[in-house]
Amino acid sequence: MVVKLASLARLSFTEAEQESIKADLQKMIAFVQKMDEVDTENVEPLLHLVGQQNQWRADVVQGSCTKTEALQNASKHNEDFFLVPTVIQK
């Protein structure tokens, strides 16, 4: 199974690494099987974390700040844009 998964993922492992991965997979499978022991007979499925769902607000046009107001607290800016450090080098 480890060899098949490695092949599908286009990975290669030594024999020692395969044994280590096999042991880890067995631990994971044992953990999941342990969860089968929990009695969930009278437990309803959790579909949403809160009791509400699809609470949409009305799509109403509201005022916004001007470009000048938006840029006034920026540490670096020109007349149109925020200036940030270069992240991607060409």
N, C-alpha and C positions, 0 to 999 in steps of 0.2 A: 504494500500500500504506500509506503514512504517513497519507494522508487517511482511508482506511478504518479504520485502527487508532485514529486520533484520534476519528473518529465513534463507534466502538464504546465508547471510553473517555469519551465526552462532553467532549472537549477541543477547543480551537481554537488553531491556530497560524498565525503569519504565514508568508509565502513563505520568508523567511530562516530561520525556525525549522524549517520543513519540510525545507529542504535540509540543515540541520545534523543533524536527526534521521535523515534518509535516510543521510547519511554515517556516522553512528554505527551504524545498523542494518547497513550494509554491512560495517563493521569487525567487528561481532559475528558476522555470518554467516561471514565469512572465517575468524575464529578457530575457530568450530565446525567448519568444513570442514577446517581444518588438523589437527584432532584425528582426522579420518578416516584420515590418513596413518600413524598409529601402528599397529604390528603387534600385534594382540591375539589372535592365533591360538591360542596355548597358555596364555592367561590365564583363570583361572576367575573367574566373576562374584563380586564382593564382596557377600555378603548381610548379614554382620554384622562389625563391627569387631573383635570378639573371637571366639575359637573356640567360646565357650559361648553358648547361647541359652536363653531362658525359665528362668533360674535363680531359681525362686520359693522364698522362705523359708516355713517353716511358719507358718501364721496362729495364733499362740499369744498368749493374753492375758498381758501382762506388767505389772508394776507401773509406776506413773508417779508424778510428783511431785505434791504437794498444791498447792492454790491458793496457800497461804502461801509455800511453797518457790519456786513459779514467780515470784511477785511480789517476792520479797525483794531481788533485784538490779536491779529496774527503777528507773530514775531518777525516774519519776513514775507513781504508781498510786493507786487508792483501794482499798477493801477487796475489790473484786471484779474490777477491770479494769486493764489497762495504759492509761495516759493518753498520747496522742500529739498533736502539733500538728494543727490543723484543716487539711485539704488542700482540700476542696471547699467553696466558699462558696455559700450559698443566695441 
